[in-house]
Amino acid sequence: MTLHQVSFTVNGKKVSVEVEPRQTLADVLRGQLGLTGTHLGCEHGVCGACTIIVNGEPARGCLMLGVQAEGAEILTVEGASPDEGLSLIQEALREFHGLQCGFCTPGMVMALHHLFSVNTSPTEEEIKEAISGQLCRCTGYQGIVNAAKAVAQRLQAQQ
C-alpha cells in the first residue's frame, strides 16, 4: 500500500502524517493524532458525530479522505474546548440537559461552534437549521436548542 505524506494544521498545530489513499480524515484524526473526540457513528455522513471544521466550514470527517486535508486548517472538538473546564457551548449543554449518552455531543458542539462563529445572535430557527445535520437519539433536541439559545444570550451580554 502506497502511503502519502499529508501536512495540515489541526487545532492550531502543524502536523504531517502518512496516510493511505482510502483512509478517512476521521480515522487519521483518531488513530494517528489521538484526537478521539471526533466520533465515528454511521460512517456514511448521516449522523454528524464526526463533524469537524475544515477551513472554516463544518465537514464530515468520515466522508473526507485524509489526503484531502493537505494544507487545510482543521478544528476538532479538542481545539474548540479550553485546556481546563468547559467551553461556553459545553457548559450550556450541561446546564440545559442537552446531552445524555454524549455520543453526538462532539459533533453537536462543532456544529454550534460554527454557528456562533458566523452568527452570535441566531434565532431559534437558525439554531435548529445549524444542528439539523446532527442526529441525537437521546435528548429530543429541546435541551440542545435551549442550551444554544442560552449561549446566544450570553454572547450578546458580553458585547
Secondary structure, DSSP 8 states (H G I E B T S, - for coil): ---EEEEEEETTEEEEEEE-TT-BHHHIIIIIT--TTS--SSSSSSS-TTEEEETTEEEETTTSBGGGGTT-EEE-TTTTS-SSS--HHHHHHHHTT--SS-SSHHHHHHHHHHHHHH-SS--HHHHHHHTTT---SSS-SHHHHHHHHHHHHHHHHH-
